[in-house]
Amino acid sequence: MLEILNSIDGFIWGPPLMILLIGTGILMSVRLGLLQVMKLPKALQLIFTARSKGEGDVSSFQALCTALAATVGTGNIVGVATAIKLGGPGALLWMWLAAFFGMATKYSEGVLAVKYRTYDENGNASGGPMYYIEQGLGKKFKPLAVMFSIFGVMTACLGSGTFTQVNAITSIVNVAVVIIGGLQSIANVASKIVPFMAAVYVIATVSMLVFYADALPAAIKLVIDGAFNGTAAAGGFAGAGIMLAMRSGIARGIYSNESGLGSAPIVAAAAKTKWPAEQGLVSMTGTFIDTIIICTMTGLSIIVSGAWNGDLNGAALTEAAFASAFPAVAKYVLTGGLVLFAFTTIIGWSYYGERCAEYLFGVKCIMPYRIGYIILVGLGVFLKLEMIWIIADIVNGLMAIPNLIALLGLSGVVVAETKLYFEHWEKVHSRRKQLAEIREDLATENN
């Protein structure tokens, strides 16, 4: 059974899905005029200055933190280490490439999430791929929306949200309290924990890179050379060609930041905003923070330490890298990071699964779903995870297919909403400039 599941997993995460994911990102990047570069400063500014006016359940900042809670997880520690161990240092460059184009994809998901959001019988915002598939592409595409929702519930309950995270959690009591409280509770916790844990982890990795400052230029050279020339075998590292570096870097990068998988727009739809493009910009920063910043810090720390040449893999490899610089505290930093990352991933994915279940069965299923989800978290400590990891990987990949079809089909809507927002923003900017000039003229006349 494991062999069959591995074959299915290899097929789903093979070249076709990789091409579809990166291709969608490239298409949206071109159609949006490299918005992920040109508008990144504004997007980062909006994290803290978005007015959060309009319909919705949580602020734009809380929506971003909840999305980051689900994406900034063990993949940032374990996934990066696995990618480098399998594909060599060159995998990190392909991870950057996937994140660069993934930012345009994540932006598009955020735009469509707000554009086509609706409200359930309890008055709570509901949105995400299942809604923009059905409402944007049309009723005849509803089977795709149902497919996405089924895979979303399965991913939340079988893998990304529960079993693959729960080994890092010693108690489910706090998890239960947060989940039962619903989105408001999840968003409040996420908006406090995510900035803290990200800051602590970045400080730890920057300290590591300062310690190995002399090795940093050589490490960056290894990343570039490995991406285009492959990496020769050394020590316990078996060697890797260009295709292996590319596949491992892109797959792990996408798995970490979830651009194109359709999970983040589920919570983006709950943001209080009148402008779909505004939330799209805020959502886009999630991929930048998750991969360009956090995954890069982890990857460079592993490379500069030389630990990737050994026999270790996963969290043990990352811990060995940190231990080479800070042996007294490495274990505590990594353990603390894994616990916090796993905790936030569990609560973030609980909401994704809940919205998918609500789409399939209505609001009556919400509380039974929450209770069942908590029970699954509790059961996770008793299960062998080999098969669960593979199943989670499969359904996670299957989520992407209906979502990417919708993004391609609705790319024109994304472009139109983007144009509308920036035309409005230019008018507001122009009016503010005129008012400033009038005030300046009046002040001059009064003097």
PENOR-V77884 format. One record per run of one state. SS is the DSSP state (hx for helix, st for strand, lp for the rest). FROM is the first residue (numbers start at 1). TO is the last residue. If there is no record, write none. Layout:
ss->SS from->FROM to->TO
ss->SS from->FROM to->TO
This chain:
ss->lp from->1 to->1
ss->hx from->2 to->12
ss->lp from->13 to->14
ss->hx from->15 to->31
ss->lp from->32 to->34
ss->hx from->35 to->38
ss->lp from->39 to->39
ss->hx from->40 to->49
ss->lp from->50 to->57
ss->st from->58 to->58
ss->lp from->59 to->59
ss->hx from->60 to->71
ss->lp from->72 to->73
ss->hx from->74 to->76
ss->lp from->77 to->77
ss->hx from->78 to->87
ss->lp from->88 to->90
ss->hx from->91 to->115
ss->lp from->116 to->117
ss->st from->118 to->119
ss->lp from->120 to->124
ss->st from->125 to->126
ss->lp from->127 to->128
ss->hx from->129 to->137
ss->lp from->138 to->138
ss->hx from->139 to->158
ss->lp from->159 to->162
ss->hx from->163 to->166
ss->lp from->167 to->172
ss->hx from->173 to->180
ss->lp from->181 to->181
ss->hx from->182 to->211
ss->lp from->212 to->212
ss->hx from->213 to->229
ss->lp from->230 to->230
ss->st from->231 to->231
ss->lp from->232 to->233
ss->st from->234 to->234
ss->lp from->235 to->236
ss->st from->237 to->237
ss->lp from->238 to->239
ss->st from->240 to->240
ss->lp from->241 to->241
ss->hx from->242 to->257
ss->lp from->258 to->263
ss->hx from->264 to->268
ss->lp from->269 to->270
ss->st from->271 to->271
ss->lp from->272 to->275
ss->hx from->276 to->305
ss->lp from->306 to->306
ss->hx from->307 to->309
ss->lp from->310 to->313
ss->hx from->314 to->325
ss->lp from->326 to->329
ss->hx from->330 to->361
ss->lp from->362 to->362
ss->hx from->363 to->382
ss->lp from->383 to->385
ss->hx from->386 to->409
ss->lp from->410 to->410
ss->hx from->411 to->446
ss->lp from->447 to->447
